[in-house]
Amino acid sequence: MRAAAGLRSDRVYAFTCEDPEVRVRRHMAGLAVAYGAPAALARALRLARKAAFRGGMGYDPARHAALVRLAGRRPVGLGARKAGGS
């Protein structure tokens, strides 16, 4: 199949039939194990934000949403632990 002149795109477009909320929860389960340390979670979230900003290959919105939710659940750094009373 040939692309029409001037309409060629190098991007690959895809879709999924899975519910987005199910995908996010599935990612959260795996990411909670992989990024147990707050510093590792913060780094992964930073990289996901950069990928979202660039809009390039390798960006997964479900993974990004899962990282945001995990970061919201966990206290980050020592200051957050002290404020919580622990």
URRA-V344720 format. One record per residue. N is the residue number from 0. RES is the residue in one small letter. SS is DSSP state (~ for helix, > for strand, _ for the rest). PSI is psi in whole degrees, 0 to 359 (* if undefined). NEAR is the number of other C-alpha atoms within 10 Angstrom. Layout:
BEGIN
n->N res->RES ss->SS psi->PSI near->NEAR
n->N res->RES ss->SS psi->PSI near->NEAR
END
This chain:
BEGIN
n->0 res->m ss->_ psi->131 near->3
n->1 res->r ss->_ psi->144 near->5
n->2 res->a ss->_ psi->146 near->8
n->3 res->a ss->_ psi->151 near->7
n->4 res->a ss->_ psi->128 near->6
n->5 res->g ss->_ psi->356 near->6
n->6 res->l ss->_ psi->13 near->6
n->7 res->r ss->_ psi->138 near->9
n->8 res->s ss->_ psi->137 near->8
n->9 res->d ss->_ psi->356 near->5
n->10 res->r ss->_ psi->149 near->8
n->11 res->v ss->_ psi->124 near->6
n->12 res->y ss->_ psi->141 near->6
n->13 res->a ss->_ psi->168 near->5
n->14 res->f ss->_ psi->166 near->5
n->15 res->t ss->_ psi->150 near->7
n->16 res->c ss->_ psi->356 near->5
n->17 res->e ss->_ psi->147 near->8
n->18 res->d ss->_ psi->132 near->8
n->19 res->p ss->~ psi->322 near->13
n->20 res->e ss->~ psi->324 near->12
n->21 res->v ss->~ psi->318 near->11
n->22 res->r ss->~ psi->316 near->16
n->23 res->v ss->~ psi->314 near->18
n->24 res->r ss->~ psi->323 near->16
n->25 res->r ss->~ psi->317 near->14
n->26 res->h ss->~ psi->319 near->17
n->27 res->m ss->~ psi->320 near->21
n->28 res->a ss->~ psi->315 near->12
n->29 res->g ss->~ psi->320 near->12
n->30 res->l ss->~ psi->330 near->17
n->31 res->a ss->~ psi->325 near->15
n->32 res->v ss->~ psi->316 near->9
n->33 res->a ss->~ psi->324 near->11
n->34 res->y ss->_ psi->65 near->16
n->35 res->g ss->_ psi->327 near->12
n->36 res->a ss->_ psi->139 near->12
n->37 res->p ss->~ psi->324 near->15
n->38 res->a ss->~ psi->321 near->12
n->39 res->a ss->~ psi->321 near->12
n->40 res->l ss->~ psi->318 near->21
n->41 res->a ss->~ psi->320 near->17
n->42 res->r ss->~ psi->316 near->12
n->43 res->a ss->~ psi->322 near->18
n->44 res->l ss->~ psi->320 near->20
n->45 res->r ss->~ psi->316 near->14
n->46 res->l ss->~ psi->323 near->14
n->47 res->a ss->~ psi->321 near->21
n->48 res->r ss->~ psi->320 near->16
n->49 res->k ss->~ psi->318 near->13
n->50 res->a ss->~ psi->322 near->17
n->51 res->a ss->~ psi->320 near->16
n->52 res->f ss->~ psi->318 near->10
n->53 res->r ss->~ psi->328 near->10
n->54 res->g ss->_ psi->23 near->10
n->55 res->g ss->_ psi->191 near->10
n->56 res->m ss->_ psi->151 near->10
n->57 res->g ss->_ psi->356 near->9
n->58 res->y ss->_ psi->129 near->17
n->59 res->d ss->_ psi->108 near->11
n->60 res->p ss->~ psi->327 near->16
n->61 res->a ss->~ psi->319 near->18
n->62 res->r ss->~ psi->319 near->21
n->63 res->h ss->~ psi->315 near->22
n->64 res->a ss->~ psi->320 near->20
n->65 res->a ss->~ psi->319 near->23
n->66 res->l ss->~ psi->319 near->24
n->67 res->v ss->~ psi->316 near->18
n->68 res->r ss->~ psi->319 near->14
n->69 res->l ss->~ psi->318 near->21
n->70 res->a ss->~ psi->327 near->16
n->71 res->g ss->~ psi->334 near->10
n->72 res->r ss->~ psi->329 near->9
n->73 res->r ss->_ psi->142 near->14
n->74 res->p ss->_ psi->142 near->15
n->75 res->v ss->_ psi->122 near->15
n->76 res->g ss->~ psi->174 near->10
n->77 res->l ss->~ psi->327 near->9
n->78 res->g ss->~ psi->323 near->9
n->79 res->a ss->~ psi->325 near->12
n->80 res->r ss->~ psi->318 near->12
n->81 res->k ss->~ psi->322 near->10
n->82 res->a ss->~ psi->331 near->9
n->83 res->g ss->_ psi->351 near->9
n->84 res->g ss->_ psi->4 near->6
n->85 res->s ss->_ psi->* near->6
END
